[in-house]
C-alpha cells in the first residue's frame, strides 16, 4: 500500500467514512438513496412534451454501503431521440461524482429498451442497468479512466466504480 492511500484511509476512518471511497485507484461501491434526489427539467421548446434536446439536471448524495455520506454527484441527461409514443428512447448523460479526495467525470449514451422508455418530465427513475465511461477527474482521480456500473432499483442507485489511474 502506498503512503497516500494509508493517510487517506486513516483520515476517512477518523471521520467515520468508509475506506472504499478513498481507495482512488481501486474498485469501490457507493449507493444513493431516493431521499437525497433533486431533479429539474429543462423543456427546450416549452411545450411540455418530450423533445430532442430536453435536459434533466439533478443531484444526489453518495453514501458508503454502511450509510455514511461520502460525497455527491451531479448529472445532466440530454434527450437524443424520442419514440413514436413521445417517450425518451435514447439519452446522453454526463456526471460528476464528488468525493473529498477528488472528482470522477463520466459520460454515457444509451438507447432505452421499450419497457424502460420514460417521460423526461417525470422525476421517477425506471429499473435499469447502465454504465458510464470514466473520462477523467480531479485530485486523486486526475487522469482517471475506467467505468462506473450503475444499477437502478426504483429510486435507489448503486454505483460500482472501476477506476484506473495514470
C-alpha positions in Angstrom: 0.0 0.0 0.0 1.2 3.5 -0.7 1.6 6.2 2.0 -1.0 8.5 0.3 -3.7 5.7 0.4 -2.8 4.9 4.1 -3.1 8.5 5.1 -6.4 9.0 3.2 -7.8 5.8 4.8 -6.8 6.9 8.3 -8.4 10.3 7.7 -11.6 8.7 6.4 -11.7 6.3 9.3 -11.3 9.2 11.8 -14.3 11.0 10.1 -16.3 7.7 10.2 -16.2 7.3 6.4 -15.7 4.1 4.5 -12.2 3.2 3.3 -13.6 2.1 0.0 -14.4 5.7 -1.1 -10.8 6.7 -0.5 -9.0 4.0 -2.5 -8.7 6.2 -5.5 -7.4 3.6 -8.0 -9.2 0.6 -6.7 -12.7 -0.7 -7.2 -15.3 0.6 -4.7 -19.0 0.9 -4.3 -21.3 3.7 -3.3 -25.1 4.0 -3.0 -27.6 6.8 -3.4 -30.9 6.6 -1.6 -34.0 8.2 -3.0 -34.5 10.9 -0.3 -31.3 12.6 -1.5 -32.6 13.1 -5.0 -33.3 16.5 -6.6 -34.2 16.8 -10.4 -35.0 19.8 -12.6 -36.3 19.6 -16.2 -35.3 22.0 -19.0 -38.0 21.8 -21.7 -36.1 23.1 -24.7 -39.2 24.1 -26.7 -41.5 24.9 -23.7 -44.4 22.8 -24.9 -44.4 20.3 -22.0 -43.8 17.3 -24.3 -40.6 15.3 -24.5 -38.4 16.7 -27.3 -34.9 16.1 -28.6 -32.6 18.5 -26.6 -34.7 18.4 -23.4 -32.5 18.1 -20.3 -32.8 16.6 -16.9 -30.4 18.2 -14.4 -30.0 16.6 -11.0 -28.0 15.9 -7.9 -27.9 13.3 -5.2 -25.8 12.4 -2.2 -23.5 9.4 -2.2 -23.1 7.0 0.8 -20.9 4.1 1.5 -22.5 0.7 2.0 -22.8 1.4 5.7 -24.9 4.6 5.1 -22.2 7.2 5.8 -22.2 10.2 3.4 -19.0 10.1 1.3 -19.8 12.7 -1.4 -22.4 13.6 -4.0 -23.0 13.6 -7.7 -24.5 16.0 -10.3 -25.7 14.9 -13.7 -27.1 16.3 -16.9 -29.2 14.0 -19.1 -30.0 15.1 -22.7 -32.7 13.6 -24.8 -31.2 12.4 -28.1 -34.2 10.5 -29.5 -37.9 10.3 -28.9 -40.0 7.2 -29.8 -43.4 7.3 -31.6 -45.2 7.4 -28.3 -43.4 10.6 -27.3 -41.1 8.9 -24.7 -37.3 9.2 -24.2 -35.8 6.5 -26.4 -32.1 7.5 -26.3 -30.2 9.7 -23.9 -26.7 11.0 -23.2 -25.7 11.6 -19.5 -22.7 13.5 -18.2 -22.0 13.0 -14.5 -19.5 14.4 -11.9 -19.0 12.3 -8.8 -17.5 14.4 -6.0 -15.5 12.9 -3.1 -13.3 14.6 -0.6 -10.2 13.4 -2.4 -11.3 14.5 -5.9 -14.0 14.1 -8.5 -14.7 11.5 -11.2 -16.1 12.6 -14.6 -18.2 10.1 -16.7 -20.3 10.2 -19.8 -22.6 7.6 -21.5 -25.2 7.3 -24.2 -27.8 4.6 -24.1 -30.8 3.5 -26.0 -33.6 2.6 -23.7 -35.5 -0.7 -24.2 -39.2 -0.3 -24.9 -40.2 -1.4 -21.4 -38.0 1.3 -19.8 -38.6 4.3 -22.0 -39.5 7.3 -19.9 -41.1 10.7 -19.8 -38.4 13.3 -19.2 -41.0 15.4 -17.3 -41.4 12.8 -14.6 -38.9 12.5 -11.8 -39.3 8.8 -11.2 -36.4 6.5 -12.3 -37.0 3.2 -14.1 -35.4 0.0 -13.1 -32.3 -0.4 -15.3 -28.6 -1.1 -15.5 -26.1 1.0 -17.4 -22.5 2.1 -17.2 -20.6 5.3 -17.6 -17.2 5.7 -19.1 -14.7 7.5 -16.8 -13.2 10.3 -18.9 -11.1 12.0 -16.2 -11.2 13.6 -12.8 -9.5 15.9 -10.3 -7.4 15.3 -7.2 -6.6 11.7 -6.7 -8.6 10.9 -9.8 -6.8 13.3 -12.2 -6.3 11.5 -15.5 -8.5 8.5 -14.4 -10.1 6.1 -16.8 -12.4 3.1 -16.3 -16.1 2.6 -15.9 -18.9 3.1 -13.4 -21.6 0.4 -13.4 -24.9 1.8 -12.4 -27.8 -0.4 -11.0 -31.1 1.4 -10.5 -33.9 -0.2 -8.4 -36.8 2.3 -8.2 -35.1 5.4 -7.0 -32.2 3.6 -5.1 -29.0 3.6 -7.1 -25.8 1.5 -6.6 -22.6 2.6 -8.3 -19.6 0.2 -8.8 -16.5 2.2 -9.6 -13.6 0.5 -11.5 -11.1 3.3 -11.5 -7.7 3.1 -13.3 -5.4 6.0 -12.5 -2.4 7.0 -14.7 
